[in-house]
């Protein structure tokens, strides 16, 4: 597939609200949109790093909310797979793992809900959005589904930056905004700050139902938590028979499986 990069011109200066993974969580998406209004951040300065559709119960309504908002959206692996009407989510889970098995139900629900027009919108999403000194992607430039964690080796990040230079012939960005792994973090990689805003639709496995987003203001990045109507999102999942564990995660803040996590990020004992 040809690499597609969208450069935003002219770039509107001011703080940027960044988030990843709405994952079909309509209640969280609406709450974040309201937060952007409260903060006075217009859609032109809002970036989503993809996976608008995934685990939760409202794929169609969440896509409609994001499109109505008019923020910048990078293609996630779920958008790429759904656009092609592929049989699996393409998340990069090990075959036969718990995450892989659990994905069957939520992906089938999302796939069955998509219409041709929504698939066409997903197919048109870029692989990268460049907004001033920020380059936003989903997982990596080498692989849309590459998991890069706060504990990943520095060489994993420099490999991605080298691939970006090869693909775009553009100067190295001061900030990379990425998603996919679901955990918020910042890593300084040489002269580039690698930022993951976490997922706005699924908590970051820390025992709280609150989800995540980030504010980028110049060179300053702050990570934030979002309170929202998680019981409503949980009810939507249960009504769709999505009761394989991620529905409970919205309440407990604990992922139903940790097999995707590096050993260093798993609880001890």
N, C-alpha and C positions, 0 to 999 in steps of 0.2 A: 504494500500500500504506500502511495506517495505521502511523504511527510508534509503536513500542512501547518503553517505558522501564520497566526493572525497578529499583525502589528497595529496597535491602537494609535491612531493619529487623528487629530491632535490629542495629546495626553492631558487630561484634566488633573491639575495638581491638587494635593490634599491627602488626608489619611485614606487608606485603602482597607476595606473589610475583606478578609480572605477566609474561605471555608472549604471543606471537602465533604464528600459523602453525605448528601441529603438522604440517600438510600431509601426512597419512597416514604420517608417520615414527613408527612404533610404538616403536622403540628409543630415540629421543630423548625421546618422551613419557614412557616408563617411567623413564628416567634422571632427568628433571626431577621426576617424582613422588617418586622416592627422595630427591632433593635437598630437596624440601619437607619430607619426614619428617625428614631429617637436621637441617634448620634449625628444626624444631619449628613449622612454619607449617601450620595446619590448612586443609582445603579451603575453609572459610568465608572465608579470607583469600587465596584464589588466584583470579586473573582471567585468562581467555584471551580475546584480542581477535579470535577467529574464524579461519576457514579451517582448521578441524580436518582437513578432507579437501582434498588437492590433489595435489602433484607425486609423492609417493612411493608405495610398493607395497602398503601395508596400510591401506586406508581403513576397512574394517569393524572391524578390531581396534583401530585408533586411536580411532574413535568410542566403542567399548566401553570402552576404557581411560579416556577422558575422562569418560564418564558414570559409571563406577564410582568414579572419583576424587571426583566430586561438586562440582567447582569451578564458579565462575561462568563462563559462556560467552556472549559476544556473537556474534550472527550475522555471519559473513563473507559476502562475495559468493558464495563457493562453496556455502555452506549454503543461501543463498536460491535459487540456481540449481538445486541438486540437489533441494531440496524441491519445486520446481515441475517437475522432470524436464525442465528446459530443455536446449537443444542445446549451449550454450556456457557457459564458466565465468563470464562476466560480469566478468572481471578488469579491464577497462578498457584492454587492449592495443590499439594501433592495428591496424586491420584489415590483414592481409597482412604484418605485422611478424614477425620471427623468434619473438618471445615468443608471438604469436598462433598461429603455425603449430605451435610446440612444444606448446602447450596442448591440441591436439586429442587426442593420445594419452593423456595422463594424465587428462584430464577424461572421456574415453570409458571408461577403466578404472574410475574412481571411479563414474561414472554407472551402469555395468553392475553394480557391486557393491552398490548401495543397495537396501534392501527398503522396503516401505511404512511399517513402524514407525520405521525410522531417518529416513526423509523427514519423517514427522510430528514427530519430535523436533526436527529442523532447522527445520521451519516454525514451531515454537513458541518459538524463541530470540528474545530481545529485540534491538532495535537499539542500545540503551544499557543498561548496568548502572551505577547510581549507588551507590557504596560510600563513605559518609562524604563527604569532600571531593573524591573522585575520580569523574569521569565517564568510563566506558570505552566506546569505540566501535570500529568496524573501520577504515574509511577516513575518511569525513567525514559530517557531518549533511546536507550538500547532496547527497552522492552516496556510497553505500557503497563504491564503487570509486575514490574520488578518491585520487590519489597525492600525498601531502604529504611532501616530502623535507627533509633538514636544510638544504638550500639554497633552499627555497621562499620566496617573498616573504612578508613579515609579513602583508600584506593577505590572503593566502590563508588564513592561520590565523584572522585576525579575522573574515573572512567566515563561517567555520565556526562560530565562537563566537556570532556574531549569529544564524545559522540555528538554533543550539541554543536560544537564548533565545526565538526565535519558536515553536519546536516545543514547548518544555517549560514556558515561563513560570517557570522555576526560576532561582535565583541562579547567577551564573557560578561554575563549579567552580574550586577552587584548582589542581587537577591534571587534565589530560586525558590519558587513556591510550588510545593509538591503535595500529593495526597497518597491515597491507596492503603497505607499501612494502618491508618486509624488512630495513631498515637501522635499527639502534638509534641514537637521538639524543634530546637534550633541547633544547627551545627555550623561552626565556622570552618570552611574548606578553602584554604589559601585566602584569596581576596573575595570570596563569595560566601554569603550567608545562606545556608540551606534551611528553609523553613517548611515545616509541616504543620498545618493548622488543625490537624485531627479531623474528626468527622462530626458534622452537625447533627446527623441522624442516629448515631449510635455512640454510647458513652465509651470512654477510653480504658475500660477494664480496671477501674480504680475504686469500685464500690460506691460510686455516686451516679444517680440517673442523669445528672447534668452533662450536656454535650459541649462541644468545643468550637471556637473560632479564633481568629487572630486579627489584630489591627497592625498594619504596617504604616508607619508615619516617618517618611524619609528613611534613615538607617535604623530607626528604632522599631522593634517588634515586641508586641505584648500579646500574651496568650490569655484567653478569657473563657469562662464557662457560661453556659446558657441554661437558664431555667425555662421549662416549657411544659405543656400539657402531655406528660408522658403517659398518664392513664388513658387519654384519648387515643394516642398512637398505639398503645398496647391493645386496646379494644378493637381497633381496626385490624391489627394483625390476627387477633383471635377470631374475628368475624370472617377473615379470609382463610382460616384454618392454618395459619402460619404459627404453629405452636411447637416448633422443634427446639426452642431454647432461646432464640433471639428476642422473643416477646418478653420473657422473664428478664433478659438483660436490660431492657428499657427501665425496669424497676430496680433491679439489684445493682446495676452498673458492673456486672461481672459477665464476661464473655462465656458462652456455653462450651467453648473448646479453646484450649491454649496451644494446640499443636502447631499453629502457624508461627508462634512466638519463638525468637531465639532463646536459648537456655538462660542467658543472662537476664532476660526480662520476665522469666516465670517466677512465681512466688516460691520461696524456699520452704522446705518442710512439708 
